Amino acid sequence: MPLSYKARKRWALVILLVGLPVYVVAAVTLVGLLERPSFLVELAIYVALGFAWALPFRFVFRGIGQPDPDRAEPDIKRTDG
């Protein structure tokens, strides 16, 4: 069953506020366990891990910045003057 827009928005907020900091700490800890690699190797690891965290959650983030598709647009007529 697909998540509603409201549920996806809430889950995206939880993922960004709780999950992402936990993931960053885990990634830094993981790289810290290795012997200090060269700058370019370390950069490549962080870039790869930066993409990897979002892949499982792309269905949650897709369309979050758009208006709610389930909500009807109010019919507002504006008059100038």
C-alpha positions in Angstrom: 0.0 0.0 0.0 1.5 3.3 -1.0 2.0 6.0 1.6 -0.1 9.1 1.5 1.5 12.4 0.8 1.1 13.4 4.5 2.7 10.2 5.7 5.6 10.5 3.2 6.2 14.1 4.4 6.3 13.0 8.0 8.6 10.1 7.3 10.9 12.4 5.2 11.2 14.7 8.2 12.0 11.8 10.6 14.6 10.5 8.2 16.3 13.8 7.8 16.2 14.8 11.5 17.0 11.5 13.1 18.2 9.0 10.5 20.7 11.2 8.6 22.7 12.4 11.7 22.9 8.7 12.9 24.1 7.7 9.4 26.7 10.5 9.3 28.1 9.4 12.7 28.2 5.8 11.5 29.9 6.7 8.2 32.6 8.8 10.0 33.1 6.0 12.5 33.4 3.5 9.7 36.0 5.5 7.8 37.8 6.2 11.1 38.3 2.5 11.6 40.3 2.3 8.4 43.8 3.5 8.3 43.8 7.1 7.1 43.4 6.8 3.3 44.5 9.5 0.9 42.3 12.6 0.5 40.8 11.5 -2.8 40.0 8.0 -1.6 38.4 9.4 1.5 36.4 11.9 -0.6 35.2 9.1 -2.9 34.1 7.0 0.1 32.1 9.9 1.6 30.5 10.7 -1.8 29.5 7.1 -2.3 28.1 6.9 1.2 26.3 10.2 0.6 24.5 8.7 -2.3 24.0 5.3 -0.7 21.9 6.6 2.2 19.3 8.1 0.0 18.7 5.2 -2.4 16.4 3.2 -0.1 14.4 6.3 0.7 13.8 7.8 -2.7 10.2 6.7 -2.7 9.7 8.7 0.5 11.3 11.9 -0.8 9.8 11.8 -4.3 7.3 14.6 -4.8 7.6 16.1 -1.3 8.4 19.6 -2.5 5.3 19.6 -4.7 1.8 20.7 -3.5 -0.3 18.0 -2.0 -2.0 16.2 -4.9 -4.9 15.0 -2.7 -5.8 18.5 -1.6 -8.2 20.4 -3.8 -6.9 23.8 -5.0 -9.1 26.6 -3.7 -10.7 28.6 -6.5 -9.5 32.1 -5.8 -10.3 34.9 -8.1 -8.3 38.0 -7.9 -9.3 41.4 -9.1 -6.9 44.2 -9.5 -8.1 47.5 -8.2 
